[in-house]
Amino acid sequence: MKADYYETLGVGKGADEKELKSAFRKLAMQFHPDKNPGDANAEHKFKEIGEAYETLKDPQKRAAYDRFGHAAFENGGMGGGGFGGGGSGGFADIFEDIFGEMMGGGRQRRSGGRERGADLRYNMEITLEEAYAGKTAQIHVPTSITCDECSGSGAKPGTQPVTCGTCGGSGRVRAAQGFFSIERTCPTCHGRGQIIKDPCSKCSGQGRITEERALSVNIPAGIEDGTRIRLTGEGEAGLRGGPSGDLYIFLSLKPHEFFQRDGADLYCKVPISMTTAALGGQFEVATLDGTQTRVKIPEGTQNAKQFRLKGKGMPVLRQPAMGDLYIQIAIETPQNLNKKQRELLEEFERVSSQDNSPQSTGFFSRMKDFFEGLSE
């Protein structure tokens, strides 16, 4: 009595195609005769799993088996479920279907040796002002282009590549070993399927030459650091007339003297004198749109205080919105005091009250209470 096909493969009746393939691959490698020389049981098991997989991988056969069991294939019912049964091409084809995926899909034919060109990378550094306004940049890229002598074929003008006699143009050669059918890259044409007997003298049979090209790159306003711009088809030319790769422009922003960027917002640290912070005042700051904006400082302004200038930041990429500019105050302590200045500051210290410096007064008061609590 034949074993249940699902049990043979060790899968449930609801197993999908992926589970069937995985189970078959594992068992086929385990019980292959080459790994079990002289083991009749392993050889029998090897045939059983092949028969089970050949049946269950076919939707019609699987449906019939699920309904009638092994009886569905007796007396010519479905053309048989064993090796060499009608329509499937035998176990060698099953093994090729499964393990051929690991070898690049051997049944795919090569397209005349044409290969896609490599993608290229170009690093571009721009200023914050250029990122703000946008620009059209001209770049020069050394790359491979299609040879104009042979039009990319790689063959001498007036001649054509010929089909490889070893692989018949497939780029692959097959070696049969028992039930296995293994495909490898053709050693004669190296997988291209064609041979160039008379190579082009200008490109030496490659179908492309190296040349520096000038390209125009559009940098949109508001572009951010690290953005990648793709120029389709502007990469390296393909071998023997194959499609070109792409060119990727990687953008980086130069550090700015005054502004730091965070998304669409800008930050600028502005130092002011201690007296301006105490008494109040104003100053003007330049913005990236080329204008001057006045910032008013109220009296008693503290260090690190921020003032928001709405709409004075960076453009939002491909949107009509604008970020903001944040002015952060940095209060500068006076240095190199002369005698008069020192006397005035000392006099100010003597007449100051707790109300003049509430933060420092409150801090040291709390600190005193903290230490007194520890000593109790």
SVG drawing of the C-alpha trace seen along z (x, -y; Angstrom):
<svg xmlns="http://www.w3.org/2000/svg" viewBox="-13 -105 55 107">
<polyline fill="none" stroke="black" stroke-width="0.4" points="0.0,0.0 1.4,-3.4 2.1,-5.9 0.1,-9.1 1.8,-11.8 1.4,-14.5 3.0,-12.2 5.8,-11.3 6.7,-15.0 6.0,-15.8 3.5,-18.6 -0.2,-19.2 -3.0,-19.0 -3.2,-22.8 0.5,-23.3 1.1,-25.9 3.5,-25.7 6.3,-27.3 6.0,-24.7 5.9,-21.8 9.1,-23.1 10.9,-23.5 9.9,-20.0 10.9,-18.4 14.2,-20.2 15.2,-19.1 14.2,-15.5 15.7,-15.2 19.1,-16.3 18.8,-13.9 17.9,-10.8 19.8,-11.3 21.5,-8.1 24.9,-9.9 24.7,-10.6 23.5,-7.1 25.5,-4.8 24.2,-1.2 21.3,-2.1 18.2,-0.6 15.9,-2.1 17.2,-5.6 16.8,-5.1 13.2,-3.9 12.5,-6.9 14.0,-9.2 11.6,-7.9 8.6,-8.2 9.2,-11.9 9.7,-12.6 6.4,-10.9 4.6,-12.7 5.9,-16.1 5.2,-15.6 1.6,-14.9 1.0,-17.6 2.7,-20.4 0.1,-20.0 -3.2,-21.7 -5.3,-19.3 -3.5,-16.2 -3.6,-17.4 -7.3,-18.0 -7.9,-14.5 -5.6,-13.0 -7.4,-14.9 -10.7,-13.5 -9.9,-9.9 -6.5,-9.2 -4.1,-6.9 -7.1,-5.5 -7.2,-8.7 -4.1,-7.6 -4.8,-3.9 -6.0,-2.5 -4.8,-5.6 -7.0,-7.9 -4.7,-11.0 -1.8,-9.8 0.1,-8.5 1.9,-10.2 5.3,-8.6 8.6,-9.5 8.2,-9.9 4.4,-10.1 2.6,-12.0 3.1,-15.7 5.5,-16.5 8.9,-15.8 10.0,-13.4 11.9,-13.8 14.9,-15.4 12.7,-18.4 11.2,-18.5 14.7,-18.8 15.6,-21.4 12.5,-23.4 13.4,-23.4 17.1,-23.7 17.5,-25.7 16.3,-28.7 19.4,-28.5 21.5,-28.6 19.9,-31.6 17.1,-30.0 18.9,-27.9 16.0,-27.8 16.2,-31.5 18.0,-32.3 20.5,-35.0 19.7,-38.1 22.6,-38.1 25.2,-38.9 23.6,-42.3 24.0,-43.3 22.7,-46.3 25.3,-48.9 26.2,-49.6 24.6,-52.4 26.9,-55.3 27.2,-57.6 28.1,-61.2 28.6,-63.2 27.6,-66.9 28.1,-69.5 25.9,-72.6 25.5,-75.6 22.5,-76.3 21.7,-79.3 21.6,-77.0 19.4,-74.6 17.1,-77.5 16.8,-78.9 17.3,-75.8 19.6,-75.7 20.5,-74.0 24.0,-72.5 26.3,-71.4 28.4,-68.3 31.0,-66.3 30.8,-62.5 33.4,-60.1 31.4,-57.1 31.1,-54.4 29.0,-55.2 27.9,-53.2 30.7,-52.8 29.8,-54.8 32.1,-52.6 30.1,-49.4 26.9,-50.8 27.3,-48.9 27.5,-45.4 31.2,-44.9 31.8,-43.5 34.0,-45.0 31.8,-47.2 30.4,-44.9 30.4,-41.8 28.1,-40.4 28.5,-38.3 27.8,-34.6 25.9,-32.1 28.1,-30.2 28.5,-26.6 29.0,-25.2 25.7,-26.3 23.6,-27.0 23.1,-30.6 21.6,-29.8 24.6,-30.9 24.3,-27.7 25.4,-24.1 23.7,-21.1 25.2,-18.1 23.0,-15.1 23.9,-13.1 21.3,-10.4 18.0,-12.1 19.8,-15.4 20.1,-18.0 22.6,-20.6 23.2,-23.8 26.3,-25.9 27.5,-29.0 28.9,-28.2 32.7,-28.3 33.1,-29.3 30.9,-32.5 30.8,-33.1 27.0,-33.1 26.5,-35.6 25.3,-33.1 27.3,-34.8 31.0,-35.0 32.6,-38.0 35.2,-36.6 36.2,-40.1 36.0,-42.6 35.6,-46.3 39.1,-48.0 37.7,-51.1 36.1,-49.3 37.9,-46.0 34.6,-44.1 33.0,-45.7 30.5,-47.7 31.3,-50.8 34.0,-53.3 34.9,-55.6 34.2,-59.3 33.4,-62.3 29.9,-63.7 28.4,-67.0 25.0,-66.7 22.5,-69.2 21.0,-68.5 18.0,-70.3 18.3,-71.0 14.8,-71.9 14.3,-74.5 14.1,-73.1 16.2,-70.0 17.6,-68.4 21.0,-67.0 21.4,-63.4 18.8,-63.5 19.4,-61.2 18.5,-62.3 18.2,-59.6 18.9,-60.3 17.5,-57.3 19.7,-55.9 22.6,-58.3 24.8,-55.6 27.2,-53.3 26.4,-52.0 25.4,-48.3 27.7,-45.7 27.1,-45.0 24.1,-47.4 22.5,-46.5 20.5,-49.2 22.4,-51.8 22.4,-52.0 21.2,-55.0 23.2,-57.9 22.5,-58.7 23.4,-62.2 24.0,-62.2 23.6,-65.7 25.3,-67.1 25.1,-70.6 28.1,-72.6 28.1,-73.8 26.8,-77.4 28.6,-80.2 25.4,-81.4 22.5,-79.0 21.9,-75.4 19.1,-73.5 16.5,-71.1 14.1,-70.1 12.5,-73.3 13.4,-75.3 16.6,-77.3 18.4,-78.2 20.7,-81.1 22.5,-81.8 23.0,-85.6 25.2,-86.9 24.0,-90.1 25.6,-92.1 24.5,-91.7 23.2,-95.2 21.0,-94.7 19.6,-91.6 18.9,-93.5 17.6,-96.8 16.1,-95.5 17.0,-96.6 16.9,-95.4 19.1,-94.2 18.7,-93.2 19.5,-89.7 20.0,-88.7 17.8,-86.0 18.3,-83.6 15.7,-85.5 18.2,-88.4 16.3,-90.7 17.0,-92.1 14.6,-91.3 14.5,-93.3 14.4,-91.4 13.2,-93.2 14.7,-92.1 12.5,-92.8 14.2,-93.8 15.2,-90.9 15.8,-88.5 17.4,-85.3 20.2,-83.3 19.0,-80.8 15.7,-82.6 14.3,-81.9 12.5,-84.2 10.6,-82.8 10.5,-84.6 7.7,-82.9 8.2,-82.0 11.9,-83.0 13.2,-79.4 13.7,-77.0 11.1,-76.2 9.3,-72.9 10.3,-70.7 7.7,-70.8 5.2,-72.6 4.2,-76.3 5.0,-76.3 8.0,-77.8 9.7,-76.9 10.6,-79.3 13.8,-80.9 14.5,-80.7 16.9,-83.2 18.5,-81.9 20.0,-84.5 23.4,-84.0 24.2,-86.5 27.9,-87.5 29.6,-88.2 31.7,-91.4 35.5,-90.8 38.6,-92.9 36.9,-95.4 38.6,-98.7 38.6,-100.2 35.5,-102.3 33.5,-99.4 34.4,-97.2 33.4,-99.9 30.0,-100.3 29.3,-96.5 30.4,-96.3 28.0,-99.1 25.2,-97.4 25.9,-94.2 25.6,-96.0 22.3,-97.7 20.8,-94.6 17.9,-92.8 16.6,-89.3 14.0,-90.4 16.8,-91.3 18.0,-87.6 15.1,-85.4 16.4,-82.3 19.9,-82.3 18.4,-83.4 15.8,-80.7 18.3,-78.1 20.8,-78.7 17.9,-79.0 16.7,-75.5 20.2,-74.2 20.6,-75.5 17.4,-73.8 18.6,-70.6 21.8,-70.4 20.1,-71.4 17.7,-68.5 20.6,-66.1 22.2,-67.1 19.1,-66.7"/>
</svg>
